[in-house]
Each structure stands twice: as C-alpha cells, then as structure tokens.
Amino acid sequence: MLSISPRKVVHIVYLAREGSVGDAEVHAFIDGLNDDEKSSLTAIAWVGRGAFEPEDYDEAVATAEAEATTPTADYLLGMPHLAENLENGLEALGIDVTAEEEDFLRQG
C-alpha cells in the first residue's frame, strides 16, 4: 500500500509542526526520499485534506507521479496545514502510528 514508512511520515509531521525552525530540516528530509516515497507522501497529504478518498489512494499516487512538476518538498511545505493533512491522511487510510509517535518522542 504505502511506499513510505509511517515512521518517516511521523517524522515529517513533527518537523512540519516546528514551523520555521524545522523548515530547512523537513525540506532536506523530504528531498532525501526516493520518488516512490515522495509520491506516496503527497498522496497521503491529498487524502488527508479531502482531495482524494482513501479508496482512491492508488489514483492519488499515480496523479502525484504524473503531475510532479515542482520539487515535492517545495510543494508540500507550501501546503497549508501539512502536518494535519498527513495525520488525517494516515488515519483515513487506517494506519495507526501510535507506536511510531511514541518512538519518535522518546528519541527526540
């Protein structure tokens, strides 16, 4: 299903929540993802903001791949409420990230 680990998405959520402090770090982190991970991340955000239904996730990924004309980090960081969109997207897709969140907080 996902081409990106929920742990990486949680990492991006926490970085995005840091605002300007985390912008450079989250930008670098997203830039370091492979193309499949970037498309999956974009699709999760789209599902989270309601642009696609959870059952249309594969279509969202294909659209993200086909329409990738700007760097993914630039696109996503320009999206209002990125952290909330990613959280909502994971939840809509039925992905429980409680363990990943706890691990991230312990290491942070």
Secondary structure, DSSP 8 states (H G I E B T S, - for coil): --SS-HHHHHHHHHHHHTTHHHHHHHHHHHHTS-HHHHHHHHHHHHHHHTSS-GGGHHHHHHHHHHT--S-HHHHHHTSTTHHHHHHHHHHHTT---HHHHHHHHHH-
